C-alpha cells in the first residue's frame, strides 16, 4: 500500500515537472525469436526501452537503452513501427516503438 502511494506521488511530481513524456521501446527480432527484458521495478517481461532525454532523438535513446538493458548493439537500420499513446499511465505519455532486425548481443544481463 505504501509503495502504491509513493508511486502515485512520484508520478504526480514527474507530471508537474514534465507535462508530456516520450519513451521508446525496441522490438529485436531474430529468426523467429524476440528479445524481452525483466526489470526489477516492473513485473513481467517487456521490450527494452525507456525515456527520451532532452536533446536526444528517439533512435539515440533506443540505442542507449538497448545497450544498457540488454547488452544489444543494433547493426542495421531501425524501422519505426508506430507512435502510441500509453493511456495506462496518463494521457500525456507517448511511446515510439521501433523494430530492429540486425543486431548483436555483446554480453549478458
C-alpha positions in Angstrom: 0.0 0.0 0.0 2.8 2.4 0.9 4.6 1.7 -2.4 1.4 2.4 -4.3 1.1 5.9 -2.7 4.7 6.6 -3.2 4.4 5.7 -6.9 1.4 8.0 -7.3 3.2 10.9 -5.6 6.3 10.4 -7.7 4.2 10.2 -10.8 2.4 13.4 -9.9 5.7 15.2 -9.3 7.0 13.9 -12.6 4.0 15.2 -14.4 4.3 18.6 -12.8 7.9 18.9 -14.0 7.5 17.2 -17.3 3.9 17.6 -18.7 4.4 15.3 -21.7 6.6 12.2 -21.6 8.2 10.5 -24.6 9.6 7.0 -24.4 10.9 4.3 -26.7 10.7 0.6 -27.0 12.6 -1.8 -29.2 11.4 -5.0 -30.8 14.5 -7.0 -31.6 13.6 -9.9 -33.9 15.9 -12.7 -35.0 14.8 -15.8 -36.8 11.5 -16.2 -35.0 12.8 -15.0 -31.7 12.1 -11.8 -29.8 14.1 -10.1 -27.1 12.4 -9.3 -23.8 13.9 -8.0 -20.6 12.7 -8.3 -17.0 13.0 -5.2 -14.8 13.4 -5.2 -11.1 10.9 -2.4 -10.7 8.1 -3.7 -13.0 6.5 -7.2 -13.1 6.6 -9.4 -16.2 8.7 -9.3 -19.4 8.9 -6.2 -21.6 10.6 -4.9 -24.7 13.8 -2.9 -23.8 13.4 0.8 -23.8 13.0 3.9 -21.6 12.6 7.6 -21.7 13.9 10.1 -24.3 16.2 12.7 -22.7 16.2 16.4 -23.6 18.4 16.9 -26.7 18.2 13.2 -27.6 16.5 11.7 -30.7 14.1 8.7 -30.2 16.6 6.5 -32.1 19.5 7.6 -30.0 17.5 6.9 -26.8 16.6 3.5 -28.0 20.2 2.6 -29.0 21.3 3.7 -25.5 18.5 1.8 -23.7 19.0 -1.4 -25.6 22.7 -1.4 -24.8 22.1 -0.6 -21.1 19.2 -3.1 -20.6 20.1 -6.0 -22.9 23.7 -5.6 -24.0 22.4 -5.3 -27.5 24.0 -3.3 -30.3 21.9 -2.5 -33.3 23.8 -3.1 -36.6 21.1 -2.2 -39.1 18.5 0.4 -39.6 15.7 0.8 -37.1 12.2 0.7 -38.5 9.6 2.8 -36.8 6.6 0.6 -36.1 4.4 3.3 -34.6 3.9 6.1 -32.1 1.5 5.2 -29.4 -0.3 6.9 -26.5 0.2 5.0 -23.3 -3.2 5.7 -21.6 -2.4 3.3 -18.8 0.0 5.8 -17.3 -1.5 9.2 -18.4 -3.0 10.8 -21.4 0.4 12.6 -21.8 2.6 9.5 -22.1 3.7 8.6 -25.6 5.9 5.7 -26.8 7.7 5.3 -30.1 8.2 1.6 -31.0 11.0 0.5 -33.3 11.9 -2.8 -34.9 15.5 -4.0 -35.1 16.3 -7.0 -37.3 20.1 -6.7 -37.4 21.9 -6.6 -34.1 24.4 -8.4 -31.9 24.4 -9.3 -28.2 27.6 -8.2 -26.6 27.1 -9.7 -23.1 24.5 -11.0 -20.7 22.4 -9.1 -18.2 
